[in-house]
Amino acid sequence: MKTLFDKTTLRGMELKNRVWRSATWMALADEEGGVTNELIRAYEELAEGNVAVIVTGLTSVVKNDAEIGGGVKFYDDRFVEGHRRLTDAVHKHGSKVMMQTAIVDGPVDELTTEQVEDIVRAFGDAASRAERAGYDGVQIHAAHFFYLSKFISPLLNHRTDRYGGTQRDRTRILYEILKDIRSKTSADFLITMKVNSTDEYPGGLTVQDFLVTSKLMADAGIDAIEMSANGTSRMGIKAGKNEGYFRAAAMSLAALVDVPVVLVGGLRSMEKINQFLDETKIAYVSLSRPLIREPHLLKRWQEGDDAPSACVSCNTCYRTPGHQCIFNLRERQNQKL
């Protein structure tokens, strides 16, 4: 029987349970994209709450990327020391931490083959820096219509060179990134991927395309796959009623590949999480909004209070300073009065 509190091993690394913190943009970087004390404290609080694997928010690997407010950047060695402070804060509580490497946006069809190769090397170089900064691994971000997600989508990639055409060729950039990272990091460094199970647009990535991409990456040696989709962070999630809205695609993937599959999307109760783990081949679950509301949610469950997450899926956290839960902000404000 699989449960969320099982200890597991991933690429020889022991994980204290089956819960990941899904990458979440917190808008807490400084003006240059560097790590701040507020950002470090946010990750340390998750580690105090016993989350096994913390995936950082989107971290841009190129200098001239599109801007997102408070976004983290990691295109130069000068950022390494700040990230070392972050990883040290997480590790002292026994959690693992992976950097989500990404490019926010950019052209797809217009790039030369040589420019695509430059992008591949940028991801490998960032992973090398991440290892030097103390990260346990990286997650290649190919979901949510950020740049790599657009690259693997038939809706947006119309290239005629080796990076376009079939789904296999559209995926080539991902497995070349994987290969480049492997060549620049140690043997026990984790490399995972987040990928859309569907673009949710006519002519976009389908579940069948997603399975082709994921199988190629599994065969190439990716360590785990967290699957999502456009249209994430759905509202109206009720514990015990409509949890796990990506589970069908995750189950299909888990039946197809030998690498661990990570389920994200609308998970709110320990009961349902344990059910999804035990009744399927899904290996891990990943939480975002529940951990914004309750960074110590997992610790609460471990201590015997098994009430579902207090998150009401209102999505107001995406419009608050530091992307904090509006209810937590109100509680703190009331305490000051």
C-alpha positions in Angstrom: 0.0 0.0 0.0 1.4 3.4 -1.0 0.7 6.4 1.2 1.9 10.0 1.2 4.1 9.4 4.2 6.2 6.7 2.6 9.9 7.2 2.4 11.1 6.7 -1.1 14.4 6.9 -3.1 14.8 8.9 -6.3 18.1 8.6 -8.2 19.7 7.3 -4.9 18.3 10.3 -2.9 16.1 9.5 0.0 12.9 11.5 0.2 11.0 11.6 3.5 7.5 11.4 2.0 5.7 11.5 -1.4 4.8 15.2 -1.3 6.4 17.8 -3.6 5.7 21.5 -3.5 4.8 22.4 -7.1 6.7 25.4 -8.6 4.9 28.6 -7.6 5.7 32.1 -8.7 6.0 34.2 -5.6 7.2 37.5 -7.1 9.8 38.0 -4.3 13.0 38.4 -6.2 14.9 41.7 -6.2 15.0 44.1 -9.1 17.8 42.1 -10.8 16.2 38.7 -10.3 18.3 37.8 -7.2 17.3 35.9 -4.1 15.9 37.9 -1.2 15.5 37.2 2.5 11.7 37.0 2.0 12.1 34.4 -0.7 14.5 32.3 1.5 12.1 32.5 4.4 9.2 31.3 2.3 11.1 28.2 1.2 12.4 27.5 4.7 8.8 27.6 6.0 7.8 24.9 3.5 10.8 22.8 4.6 9.8 23.3 8.3 6.4 21.9 7.2 8.1 18.6 6.1 7.6 18.9 2.4 9.9 16.3 0.9 10.8 18.1 -2.4 10.5 21.8 -2.9 10.5 23.0 -6.5 11.3 26.7 -6.8 9.3 29.1 -8.8 10.1 29.7 -12.4 13.8 30.7 -12.7 14.9 32.2 -16.0 18.1 30.9 -17.5 18.7 33.6 -20.1 19.6 37.3 -19.7 17.2 39.0 -22.2 14.1 37.1 -21.2 10.6 38.5 -21.0 9.9 40.1 -17.6 7.6 38.8 -15.0 7.3 40.9 -11.8 9.6 39.7 -9.1 10.8 36.8 -11.2 14.0 35.0 -10.3 16.9 34.9 -12.8 19.9 32.6 -13.0 21.9 33.4 -16.2 25.2 34.4 -14.4 27.5 33.1 -11.7 26.8 36.2 -9.6 23.5 34.8 -8.6 25.0 31.6 -7.1 25.7 32.8 -3.6 22.2 34.0 -3.0 20.8 30.6 -4.0 23.4 28.9 -1.8 21.7 30.7 1.2 18.3 29.4 -0.1 19.4 25.7 -0.4 21.2 25.8 3.0 17.9 27.0 4.6 16.0 24.2 3.1 18.5 21.4 3.7 18.8 22.1 7.4 15.2 20.8 7.8 15.9 17.6 5.8 14.0 18.6 2.6 15.3 18.5 -0.9 15.1 21.4 -3.3 15.1 21.6 -7.1 15.3 24.7 -9.2 12.7 25.1 -11.9 14.7 26.2 -14.9 12.8 28.0 -17.7 12.6 30.7 -20.3 9.5 32.9 -19.9 8.9 33.6 -23.6 10.5 34.0 -27.0 10.2 33.3 -30.7 10.0 29.7 -31.9 9.8 29.5 -35.7 12.1 32.5 -36.2 15.2 31.1 -34.4 18.1 29.6 -36.4 19.2 26.1 -35.5 22.3 27.6 -33.9 20.2 29.8 -31.7 18.2 26.8 -30.5 21.5 25.1 -29.7 22.4 28.2 -27.6 19.2 27.8 -25.7 20.0 24.1 -25.0 23.4 25.2 -23.6 21.8 27.9 -21.4 19.7 25.3 -19.6 22.8 23.1 -19.1 24.9 26.0 -17.8 22.1 27.0 -15.4 21.9 23.4 -14.1 25.6 23.4 -13.5 25.3 26.6 -11.5 22.4 25.2 -9.6 24.4 22.2 -8.5 27.2 24.5 -7.3 24.6 26.5 -5.4 23.5 23.3 -3.5 20.4 22.3 -5.4 19.5 18.6 -5.5 18.3 18.9 -9.0 16.4 20.9 -11.6 13.0 20.8 -13.2 12.8 21.6 -16.9 9.7 23.8 -17.3 7.8 22.7 -20.4 4.2 23.6 -19.3 1.7 26.4 -19.0 2.7 28.0 -22.4 6.0 29.2 -21.1 8.7 29.0 -23.8 9.5 25.3 -23.9 5.8 24.5 -23.7 5.3 26.5 -26.9 8.2 24.8 -28.5 6.7 21.3 -28.2 3.2 22.4 -29.2 2.0 21.7 -32.8 0.0 24.9 -32.5 3.0 27.2 -32.2 6.0 25.2 -33.6 6.0 25.2 -37.4 9.8 24.7 -37.8 11.1 22.7 -40.7 14.6 21.8 -39.3 15.3 19.0 -36.8 13.4 20.9 -34.0 10.0 20.8 -35.8 7.7 18.5 -37.8 6.7 15.4 -35.8 6.1 15.4 -32.1 9.3 13.5 -31.7 11.2 16.4 -33.4 9.4 19.1 -31.5 10.5 17.3 -28.3 14.1 17.2 -29.5 14.9 20.5 -27.7 13.9 18.9 -24.4 16.0 15.8 -24.7 19.0 17.8 -25.9 18.6 19.9 -22.8 18.4 16.8 -20.7 21.6 15.5 -22.4 23.4 18.8 -21.9 22.5 19.0 -18.2 23.7 15.4 -17.7 27.0 16.3 -19.2 27.5 19.3 -16.9 26.3 17.8 -13.6 27.2 14.9 -11.3 25.7 11.4 -11.6 23.3 11.9 -8.6 21.9 15.2 -9.7 18.1 15.0 -10.3 16.7 16.1 -13.6 12.9 16.2 -13.8 10.4 17.8 -16.1 7.0 19.6 -15.9 5.0 19.2 -19.1 1.5 20.0 -20.3 -0.8 17.0 -20.7 -2.8 19.2 -23.2 -2.6 22.7 -24.4 -6.4 23.0 -24.2 -6.5 24.9 -27.5 -7.7 23.6 -30.9 -4.6 22.4 -32.8 -2.5 22.4 -29.7 -0.7 19.6 -27.8 -3.1 16.6 -27.2 -2.9 13.9 -24.6 -1.4 11.6 -27.3 1.3 14.2 -28.1 2.0 14.5 -24.4 2.4 10.8 -24.0 4.8 10.7 -27.0 6.9 13.5 -25.5 6.9 12.0 -22.1 7.9 8.5 -23.3 10.8 10.0 -25.3 12.0 11.8 -22.2 11.6 8.8 -20.0 13.6 6.7 -22.4 16.2 9.4 -22.5 16.7 9.2 -18.7 14.5 11.9 -17.1 14.2 11.1 -13.4 10.5 12.1 -12.9 7.7 13.8 -14.8 5.2 16.2 -13.3 2.3 16.6 -15.6 0.0 19.6 -15.7 -1.9 21.6 -18.5 -2.9 25.0 -19.5 -5.9 25.9 -17.4 -4.2 25.0 -14.2 -5.2 26.4 -10.7 -8.9 25.7 -11.4 -11.4 27.3 -9.0 -14.2 25.5 -7.1 -12.2 22.6 -5.9 -14.0 20.7 -3.0 -12.2 18.1 -0.9 -13.5 14.6 -1.6 -15.6 15.8 -4.6 -13.5 17.0 -7.5 -9.9 16.6 -6.5 -7.1 15.6 -8.8 -8.3 17.0 -12.1 -5.3 15.8 -14.1 -5.3 12.3 -12.7 -6.6 10.6 -15.8 -3.7 11.8 -17.9 -1.3 11.1 -15.0 -2.6 7.5 -14.8 -2.1 7.0 -18.5 1.4 8.3 -18.3 2.2 6.2 -15.2 1.0 3.1 -17.1 3.3 3.9 -20.0 6.6 4.8 -18.5 8.9 3.4 -15.9 10.0 6.7 -14.3 8.0 8.2 -11.4 5.0 10.3 -12.3 4.0 13.3 -10.2 0.3 14.3 -10.0 -0.6 18.0 -9.5 -3.9 19.8 -9.7 -6.7 20.2 -7.1 -5.5 18.0 -4.4 -7.0 18.9 -1.0 -7.4 15.9 1.3 -5.1 13.3 2.8 -7.8 10.7 2.1 -8.0 11.3 -1.7 -4.2 11.7 -2.0 -3.7 8.3 -0.4 -6.4 6.8 -2.6 -4.8 8.2 -5.8 -1.4 6.9 -4.7 -2.5 3.5 -3.6 -4.9 2.7 -6.5 -2.6 3.9 -9.4 1.0 3.8 -10.4 1.4 7.5 -9.6 4.4 7.9 -7.4 4.2 11.4 -6.0 1.8 14.3 -5.5 2.5 18.0 -5.9 0.8 20.8 -4.1 0.8 24.6 -4.7 -2.2 26.6 -3.4 -2.8 24.4 -0.3 0.8 25.2 0.8 0.3 28.9 0.2 -2.6 28.7 2.6 -0.9 26.3 5.0 2.9 25.9 4.6 2.8 23.4 7.5 -0.2 21.4 6.1 1.8 18.2 5.8 3.1 18.5 9.3 -0.4 19.0 10.6 -1.5 15.8 8.8 1.4 13.9 10.3 0.5 15.1 13.8 -3.0 13.6 13.5 -5.1 16.5 12.3 -6.3 15.1 9.0 -8.8 17.8 8.1 -8.5 18.8 4.4 -6.6 21.8 3.3 -8.2 25.1 4.2 -7.6 26.4 0.7 -10.8 27.4 -1.0 -9.3 27.7 -4.5 -10.3 31.4 -4.8 -7.0 32.2 -6.6 -6.8 35.6 -4.9 -3.2 34.6 -3.9 -2.1 35.4 -7.5 -3.1 39.1 -6.8 -1.5 39.7 -3.4 1.9 40.9 -2.4 4.3 38.0 -2.5 1.4 35.8 -3.7 0.3 35.1 -0.2 -3.1 33.7 0.9 -5.6 36.5 1.3 -7.0 34.8 4.4 -3.6 34.7 6.0 -3.0 38.3 5.3 -6.3 39.3 6.9 -5.6 37.2 9.9 -2.2 38.9 10.4 -3.8 42.3 9.9 -6.5 41.5 12.6 -3.8 40.4 15.0 -2.2 43.9 14.7 -5.4 45.7 15.5 
